[in-house]
Amino acid sequence: MKNSKKRIFKINLIILLGTLFLGSCQVQDDWLNAKRDKSDITPKSLDDFQAVLDNSNTLNKSYPMLGMMSTDNVFLPDNILGSVSERERNAYSWAKDIFKGSASSDFAAPYIAIGFCNIVLEGISGIKPTDPQTAQLTNIKGQALFHRAMSLYNLSQLFCKPFNPSTAGSDLGLQLKVSSDPNEKVKRSSVQETYEFILSDLKAAIELLPDQQLYTTRPSRKAALALLSKVHLSMQDYKSAAEAASLVLGDNPVLLDFNEDKVKPTATYVFPAYSNQMANDEIIFFAYGITLTSLWPVNNVGFVDSLFYQSYHVNDLRKTLFYKTNADGLAKFTGAYTGSFYNFSGIATNEILLVLAESLARTGETTKALLLLDSLLVKRFKSGTYQKLTVSADQVLAAILEERRKELPFTGQLRWEDLRRLNQDPKFAKTLTKLVNGVKLELAPNGNRYVFPFPDQEILLSSVQQNDR
């Protein structure tokens, strides 16, 4: 095996390349010209390429969270609005201009991850593996395709309109970068093309990835299937979403019982940390989001919407494990699946179970959907207190969506994603309202402000069309 220090040196240089991706084209040109003939900056072996993908700071720890600021789960009193970052404040108040000319980590970080994936995919295409290396190369390619698909999916939930089958072909999508060249200029695709690209990467990854990885920071076949189910759900393809989710869950989905000793109600971090992630078998793929002071699970300055907090049943353990209240009775979110002060942005069994339940309900299999929901909730209530739901067939979907919000309140940007897609269904469309500095603000269903603007820097460098907002 190659010297580990040499490999780290190479990867650090690649990180520098990713960082410079955020700067001007001239800076990128100067750096590339200076380094063009120095082969030691380029990963060459399969171990090198695996090291690129194991850079968790780029591929597992920089997921967008800003959409959550625009949801109905978050409450920022006027007296603390000034203490949060400008982008948080602008996203919270649905401002027309979110970034005010500054760079956006929520836009840049996924594209840096995509650049890493393209470096890997280009690099391994020139390797002719020996028989013992074939499985490793196949695994690496699958990981790169998964990470690229995940990054594009996260970007699509902020910077594109929600997928609508009737308009996806004309709605503006993302820049679909397939080259590692940071100077490559790519025009925006359509939303349809964006989703087709994501699906193509995921379907290829499913065929390449192993059933298990050494670490949950490396995506497995199950993780790719789980992401596939999420993408199909957002596309309103409920049959395909159910098929993929069923393959993830199998006949006996593993769920964490919130009554177990693994959960520490009085600890600072209630759920097992990643270092002991095997204690939480629900984790399918581990990742966490970009830090926002309004949202992070410990010492945050933001609060949970009071009506939402009060909607939890008194025997629902999520009410005390997810939140802590202050002297004024205002609740703060504290219960992230990361077991740390970062928001969990990966994929876990609880989310995929709810994807399957919703998909079954929407395709007429309400009895199965309700049984799935019961199997989750019995592990969320105090032992011996849960009573199975008794709702009519036409109320099952609403019950599932309500519990989805309660189960995944600050997981990634899921509430933002759900608001966007549910607005297309008149039964679940919702007008959001906030009172900010004495002014009542509204966000109407399917409004332009459900799509974030591209950062000004990207418009300047790439000359792509800006989103209407």
C-alpha positions as CSV (number, residue, x, y, z in Angstrom):
1,M,0.0,0.0,0.0
2,K,1.3,3.5,-0.7
3,N,2.5,5.7,2.0
4,S,-0.5,7.2,3.8
5,K,1.2,10.7,4.2
6,K,1.7,10.9,0.4
7,R,-1.9,10.0,-0.2
8,I,-3.1,12.6,2.3
9,F,-0.9,15.2,0.6
10,K,-2.5,14.4,-2.7
11,I,-6.0,14.6,-1.3
12,N,-5.3,17.9,0.4
13,L,-4.2,19.3,-3.0
14,I,-7.5,18.2,-4.5
15,I,-9.3,19.9,-1.6
16,L,-7.4,23.1,-2.6
17,L,-8.6,22.6,-6.1
18,G,-12.2,22.4,-4.8
19,T,-11.7,25.5,-2.7
20,L,-10.4,27.4,-5.6
21,F,-13.5,26.4,-7.6
22,L,-15.2,29.1,-5.5
23,G,-12.8,31.8,-6.7
24,S,-12.3,33.5,-10.0
25,C,-11.5,31.7,-13.2
26,Q,-8.2,33.6,-13.4
27,V,-7.1,32.2,-10.0
28,Q,-8.1,28.7,-11.2
29,D,-6.1,29.2,-14.4
30,D,-3.0,30.4,-12.6
31,W,-3.1,27.5,-10.2
32,L,-3.8,24.9,-12.8
33,N,-1.0,26.2,-15.1
34,A,1.5,26.0,-12.2
35,K,0.5,22.5,-11.3
36,R,-0.2,21.0,-14.8
37,D,3.0,19.0,-15.1
38,K,3.2,17.8,-11.5
39,S,1.8,14.3,-11.6
40,D,2.1,13.9,-7.8
41,I,-1.1,16.0,-7.3
42,T,-3.2,13.5,-9.2
43,P,-4.6,10.4,-7.5
44,K,-3.6,7.3,-9.5
45,S,-4.3,4.1,-7.6
46,L,-7.6,2.7,-6.5
47,D,-6.6,3.4,-2.9
48,D,-6.0,7.0,-3.9
49,F,-9.5,7.3,-5.4
50,Q,-11.1,5.7,-2.3
51,A,-9.2,8.3,-0.2
52,V,-10.8,11.0,-2.3
53,L,-14.3,9.6,-1.5
54,D,-13.5,9.1,2.1
55,N,-13.0,12.9,2.5
56,S,-16.0,13.1,4.8
57,N,-15.7,16.9,5.3
58,T,-16.6,17.3,1.6
59,L,-18.8,14.3,0.9
60,N,-20.6,13.7,4.3
61,K,-20.5,16.9,6.3
62,S,-21.5,19.7,4.0
63,Y,-25.2,19.1,3.1
64,P,-27.5,22.1,2.5
65,M,-29.7,23.1,5.4
66,L,-30.8,26.6,4.4
67,G,-34.2,25.4,3.1
68,M,-35.2,24.4,6.6
69,M,-35.0,28.1,7.6
70,S,-38.0,28.8,5.3
71,T,-40.3,26.1,6.9
72,D,-43.1,26.2,9.4
73,N,-41.0,24.2,11.9
74,V,-38.8,27.1,12.8
75,F,-39.6,30.2,15.0
76,L,-37.2,33.1,15.4
77,P,-38.5,35.9,17.8
78,D,-37.8,39.4,16.7
79,N,-35.3,39.9,19.5
80,I,-32.9,37.2,18.2
81,L,-33.3,37.9,14.4
82,G,-30.3,40.2,14.6
83,S,-28.1,37.5,16.1
84,V,-28.3,35.0,13.2
85,S,-26.5,35.2,9.9
86,E,-27.9,37.3,7.1
87,R,-28.6,34.3,4.9
88,E,-30.5,32.6,7.8
89,R,-32.5,35.8,8.4
90,N,-33.2,36.2,4.7
91,A,-34.3,32.6,4.3
92,Y,-36.5,32.8,7.4
93,S,-38.3,35.9,6.1
94,W,-38.6,34.6,2.5
95,A,-36.6,37.6,1.2
96,K,-36.2,38.0,-2.5
97,D,-32.4,38.2,-2.3
98,I,-31.0,35.5,0.0
99,F,-27.3,35.8,-0.4
100,K,-26.9,39.6,-1.0
101,G,-23.9,39.1,-3.4
102,S,-22.1,36.7,-1.0
103,A,-21.1,33.2,-1.8
104,S,-23.4,30.3,-0.9
105,S,-22.1,27.2,0.8
106,D,-25.4,25.5,0.2
107,F,-24.8,25.9,-3.5
108,A,-21.0,25.6,-3.6
109,A,-20.5,22.6,-1.3
110,P,-22.6,20.1,-3.3
111,Y,-20.8,21.2,-6.5
112,I,-17.4,20.7,-4.9
113,A,-18.5,17.2,-4.0
114,I,-19.6,16.7,-7.6
115,G,-16.2,17.8,-8.7
116,F,-14.6,15.2,-6.4
117,C,-16.8,12.5,-7.8
118,N,-15.9,13.5,-11.4
119,I,-12.2,13.4,-10.6
120,V,-12.8,9.8,-9.4
121,L,-14.9,8.7,-12.3
122,E,-12.5,10.1,-14.8
123,G,-9.5,8.7,-13.0
124,I,-10.8,5.1,-12.6
125,S,-11.9,5.0,-16.2
126,G,-8.2,4.7,-17.2
127,I,-7.4,1.9,-14.8
128,K,-7.3,-1.7,-16.0
129,P,-7.8,-3.6,-12.8
130,T,-6.4,-7.0,-12.0
131,D,-8.9,-9.6,-10.9
132,P,-8.5,-8.9,-7.2
133,Q,-9.0,-5.2,-7.8
134,T,-12.2,-5.5,-9.8
135,A,-14.5,-5.5,-6.8
136,Q,-12.7,-2.4,-5.4
137,L,-13.0,-0.5,-8.6
138,T,-16.7,-1.4,-9.0
139,N,-17.3,-0.2,-5.4
140,I,-15.5,3.1,-5.9
141,K,-17.4,3.8,-9.1
142,G,-20.7,3.1,-7.3
143,Q,-19.8,5.4,-4.4
144,A,-18.9,8.2,-6.7
145,L,-22.2,7.9,-8.7
146,F,-24.2,7.8,-5.4
147,H,-22.5,10.9,-4.0
148,R,-23.0,12.8,-7.3
149,A,-26.7,11.9,-7.3
150,M,-27.1,12.9,-3.7
151,S,-25.5,16.2,-4.3
152,L,-27.6,16.9,-7.3
153,Y,-30.8,15.9,-5.5
154,N,-30.0,18.3,-2.6
155,L,-29.3,21.1,-5.0
156,S,-32.5,20.4,-6.8
157,Q,-34.5,20.9,-3.6
158,L,-33.3,24.4,-3.2
159,F,-32.5,25.8,-6.7
160,C,-35.1,24.2,-9.0
161,K,-38.8,24.1,-9.0
162,P,-40.4,21.0,-7.5
163,F,-40.8,18.2,-10.0
164,N,-44.1,18.5,-11.8
165,P,-44.7,16.0,-14.5
166,S,-46.5,18.5,-16.7
167,T,-43.9,21.2,-16.5
168,A,-40.6,19.4,-15.7
169,G,-39.5,19.5,-19.4
170,S,-39.6,23.3,-19.5
171,D,-38.7,24.3,-15.9
172,L,-35.1,25.3,-15.3
173,G,-32.9,22.6,-13.8
174,L,-29.3,22.4,-12.7
175,Q,-25.9,22.6,-14.3
176,L,-25.1,18.9,-14.8
177,K,-21.3,18.8,-14.6
178,V,-19.6,15.6,-15.7
179,S,-16.1,16.9,-16.0
180,S,-13.5,17.6,-13.2
181,D,-12.4,20.8,-15.1
182,P,-13.4,23.7,-12.8
183,N,-13.3,26.1,-15.7
184,E,-16.0,24.1,-17.6
185,K,-19.1,26.3,-18.2
186,V,-22.3,24.3,-18.3
187,K,-25.7,25.8,-19.0
188,R,-28.8,24.8,-17.0
189,S,-30.7,21.7,-17.9
190,S,-34.4,21.2,-17.5
191,V,-35.9,19.8,-14.3
192,Q,-36.7,16.7,-16.3
193,E,-33.2,16.3,-17.4
194,T,-31.9,16.9,-13.9
195,Y,-34.0,14.1,-12.4
196,E,-33.2,11.7,-15.3
197,F,-29.5,12.3,-14.6
198,I,-30.0,11.6,-10.9
199,L,-31.9,8.4,-11.6
200,S,-29.3,7.2,-14.1
201,D,-26.5,7.7,-11.6
202,L,-28.5,5.9,-8.9
203,K,-29.6,2.9,-11.0
204,A,-26.0,2.4,-12.1
205,A,-24.8,2.7,-8.4
206,I,-27.3,0.1,-7.3
207,E,-25.7,-2.4,-9.7
208,L,-22.2,-1.6,-8.5
209,L,-22.3,-1.1,-4.8
210,P,-22.0,-3.9,-2.2
211,D,-24.7,-4.8,0.3
212,Q,-22.5,-3.6,3.1
213,Q,-19.6,-1.1,3.6
214,L,-17.0,-0.8,6.3
215,Y,-18.5,2.5,7.4
216,T,-21.9,4.1,7.0
217,T,-20.2,7.2,5.6
218,R,-19.6,5.0,2.5
219,P,-22.9,4.5,0.6
220,S,-24.0,0.9,0.2
221,R,-26.5,-0.7,-2.3
222,K,-29.2,-0.2,0.4
223,A,-28.3,3.5,0.6
224,A,-28.6,3.9,-3.2
225,L,-32.0,2.2,-3.1
226,A,-33.1,4.4,-0.3
227,L,-32.1,7.6,-2.2
228,L,-33.9,6.2,-5.2
229,S,-37.1,5.8,-3.2
230,K,-36.8,9.5,-2.1
231,V,-36.3,10.7,-5.6
232,H,-39.3,8.8,-6.9
233,L,-41.4,10.1,-4.1
234,S,-40.5,13.7,-5.0
235,M,-41.4,12.9,-8.6
236,Q,-44.8,11.6,-7.5
237,D,-43.9,8.1,-8.9
238,Y,-45.3,6.3,-5.9
239,K,-45.2,2.8,-7.3
240,S,-41.5,3.1,-8.0
241,A,-40.9,4.7,-4.6
242,A,-42.6,1.8,-2.9
243,E,-40.6,-0.8,-4.9
244,A,-37.3,0.8,-3.9
245,A,-38.3,1.4,-0.3
246,S,-39.5,-2.2,0.0
247,L,-36.1,-3.5,-1.1
248,V,-34.4,-1.3,1.5
249,L,-36.6,-2.4,4.4
250,G,-37.2,-6.1,3.7
251,D,-39.7,-8.0,5.8
252,N,-38.6,-6.8,9.2
253,P,-37.4,-3.1,9.2
254,V,-34.9,-2.4,12.0
255,L,-36.1,0.5,14.1
256,L,-34.6,2.0,17.3
257,D,-36.9,1.7,20.2
258,F,-36.9,5.0,22.0
259,N,-37.5,3.2,25.3
260,E,-34.1,1.4,25.0
261,D,-31.0,2.2,27.1
262,K,-29.3,3.2,23.9
263,V,-31.3,6.4,24.1
264,K,-30.1,8.8,26.9
265,P,-32.9,11.2,27.7
266,T,-30.8,13.3,30.2
267,A,-27.6,13.4,28.2
268,T,-26.5,16.4,26.1
269,Y,-26.7,14.2,23.0
270,V,-29.6,11.9,23.3
271,F,-28.8,9.5,20.5
272,P,-25.7,7.5,19.9
273,A,-22.8,9.4,18.3
274,Y,-21.3,8.3,15.0
275,S,-18.3,6.8,16.8
276,N,-20.8,4.4,18.2
277,Q,-23.2,4.4,15.3
278,M,-23.7,0.6,15.4
279,A,-25.9,1.4,18.5
280,N,-28.3,3.0,16.1
281,D,-29.1,0.4,13.4
282,E,-31.5,2.8,11.7
283,I,-28.7,4.7,10.1
284,I,-28.4,3.6,6.4
285,F,-26.1,6.4,5.2
286,F,-24.4,8.9,7.6
287,A,-24.1,12.6,6.7
288,Y,-24.8,15.9,8.4
289,G,-25.7,19.4,7.4
290,I,-23.9,22.8,7.1
291,T,-24.0,24.5,10.5
292,L,-26.7,27.1,11.0
293,T,-27.0,28.7,14.5
294,S,-30.7,28.7,14.3
295,L,-31.0,25.0,13.7
296,W,-28.0,23.1,15.2
297,P,-29.2,20.7,17.9
298,V,-27.3,22.1,20.9
299,N,-27.0,25.8,21.9
300,N,-29.1,27.0,18.9
301,V,-30.7,30.3,19.1
302,G,-33.9,29.3,17.2
303,F,-37.0,27.7,18.5
304,V,-39.6,25.2,17.3
305,D,-43.0,26.5,16.2
306,S,-45.1,26.3,19.3
307,L,-48.2,24.8,17.7
308,F,-46.1,22.1,16.1
309,Y,-44.4,21.3,19.4
310,Q,-47.8,21.0,21.1
311,S,-49.1,18.6,18.5
312,Y,-47.0,15.8,20.1
313,H,-49.0,13.4,22.4
314,V,-48.0,13.6,26.1
315,N,-46.8,9.9,25.9
316,D,-44.8,10.5,22.7
317,L,-41.1,10.2,23.6
318,R,-40.1,12.4,20.7
319,K,-41.5,15.4,22.5
320,T,-38.9,15.1,25.2
321,L,-36.1,13.4,23.3
322,F,-36.2,15.8,20.3
323,Y,-36.8,19.0,22.2
324,K,-36.0,20.9,25.4
325,T,-38.0,23.8,26.7
326,N,-36.8,27.0,28.4
327,A,-38.3,28.9,31.3
328,D,-40.8,30.6,28.9
329,G,-42.0,27.2,27.6
330,L,-40.4,27.7,24.2
331,A,-38.9,24.5,22.7
332,K,-35.5,24.1,21.1
333,F,-34.5,21.1,18.9
334,T,-31.8,19.0,20.6
335,G,-32.3,15.4,19.4
336,A,-30.3,14.9,16.2
337,Y,-29.5,11.4,15.0
338,T,-25.8,12.4,14.6
339,G,-25.5,12.3,18.4
340,S,-23.7,15.6,18.2
341,F,-24.4,19.3,17.6
342,Y,-24.8,18.8,13.9
343,N,-28.1,18.1,12.2
344,F,-28.5,14.6,10.7
345,S,-28.7,14.9,6.9
346,G,-28.2,11.3,5.9
347,I,-30.7,8.5,5.4
348,A,-32.2,6.3,8.0
349,T,-34.8,3.5,8.2
350,N,-37.4,5.7,9.8
351,E,-37.6,8.0,6.8
352,I,-37.7,5.1,4.3
353,L,-40.4,3.4,6.2
354,L,-42.5,6.6,6.0
355,V,-41.7,6.8,2.2
356,L,-43.1,3.3,1.9
357,A,-46.1,4.0,4.0
358,E,-47.0,7.2,2.1
359,S,-46.5,5.5,-1.3
360,L,-48.7,2.6,-0.3
361,A,-51.4,4.9,1.0
362,R,-51.3,6.9,-2.3
363,T,-51.6,3.7,-4.3
364,G,-54.7,2.4,-2.4
365,E,-52.9,0.0,0.0
366,T,-54.1,1.8,3.1
367,T,-54.2,-1.2,5.4
368,K,-50.5,-2.0,4.8
369,A,-49.6,1.6,5.1
370,L,-51.3,1.9,8.5
371,L,-49.6,-1.2,9.8
372,L,-46.3,0.3,8.9
373,L,-47.1,3.5,10.7
374,D,-48.1,1.6,13.8
375,S,-44.8,-0.4,13.7
376,L,-42.9,2.9,13.9
377,L,-45.1,4.7,16.5
378,V,-45.1,1.8,19.0
379,K,-41.3,2.4,19.3
380,R,-41.7,6.1,19.8
381,F,-44.3,6.1,22.6
382,K,-43.7,5.2,26.2
383,S,-43.8,1.5,26.7
384,G,-47.3,0.2,27.0
385,T,-49.0,3.5,26.2
386,Y,-49.4,3.4,22.4
387,Q,-52.8,2.6,21.0
388,K,-53.0,1.7,17.3
389,L,-54.4,4.3,15.1
390,T,-58.1,4.0,14.2
391,V,-58.6,6.2,11.1
392,S,-60.7,5.7,8.0
393,A,-59.1,4.8,4.8
394,D,-59.3,8.3,3.4
395,Q,-57.5,9.6,6.6
396,V,-54.5,7.3,6.5
397,L,-52.4,9.5,4.1
398,A,-53.0,12.6,6.3
399,A,-52.0,10.6,9.4
400,I,-48.8,9.4,7.7
401,L,-47.8,12.9,6.6
402,E,-48.5,14.3,10.1
403,E,-46.2,11.7,11.7
404,R,-43.6,12.2,9.0
405,R,-43.3,15.8,10.1
406,K,-43.1,14.8,13.8
407,E,-40.5,12.0,13.1
408,L,-38.2,14.0,10.8
409,P,-38.6,17.6,12.0
410,F,-35.0,18.8,11.5
411,T,-33.5,15.9,9.4
412,G,-31.7,17.7,6.6
413,Q,-34.2,19.8,4.7
414,L,-37.0,17.2,4.6
415,R,-39.7,19.5,5.9
416,W,-38.8,22.0,3.1
417,E,-38.8,19.2,0.5
418,D,-42.2,18.0,1.8
419,L,-43.8,21.5,1.7
420,R,-42.6,21.9,-1.9
421,R,-44.0,18.6,-3.2
422,L,-47.2,18.6,-1.1
423,N,-48.2,22.1,-2.4
424,Q,-49.0,20.4,-5.7
425,D,-51.8,18.5,-4.0
426,P,-54.7,20.8,-3.1
427,K,-55.6,18.7,-0.1
428,F,-52.2,19.3,1.5
429,A,-51.2,22.7,0.1
430,K,-50.4,25.2,2.8
431,T,-50.0,28.9,3.0
432,L,-47.2,29.7,5.5
433,T,-47.4,32.9,7.6
434,K,-44.9,34.6,9.9
435,L,-44.8,37.8,11.9
436,V,-41.5,39.5,11.5
437,N,-40.9,42.9,13.2
438,G,-44.6,43.5,13.3
439,V,-45.1,42.7,9.6
440,K,-47.1,39.7,8.5
441,L,-45.4,37.7,5.8
442,E,-47.0,35.0,3.7
443,L,-45.6,32.2,1.5
444,A,-48.3,31.0,-0.9
445,P,-48.3,27.4,-2.2
446,N,-46.1,27.0,-5.3
447,G,-44.8,30.5,-5.0
448,N,-41.6,31.6,-6.7
449,R,-39.9,31.9,-3.3
450,Y,-40.0,28.1,-2.9
451,V,-37.0,28.3,-5.3
452,F,-33.8,29.9,-4.0
453,P,-31.8,32.2,-6.3
454,F,-28.5,31.1,-7.7
455,P,-25.7,33.0,-6.0
456,D,-24.7,36.2,-8.0
457,Q,-21.2,34.8,-8.4
458,E,-22.4,31.8,-10.3
459,I,-24.5,34.0,-12.6
460,L,-21.5,36.1,-13.2
461,L,-19.1,33.2,-13.9
462,S,-21.4,30.9,-15.9
463,S,-23.9,33.4,-17.4
464,V,-26.8,31.0,-16.6
465,Q,-30.3,32.2,-16.2
466,Q,-31.4,33.3,-12.8
467,N,-34.4,31.9,-11.0
468,D,-37.5,34.2,-10.7
469,R,-38.2,34.9,-7.1
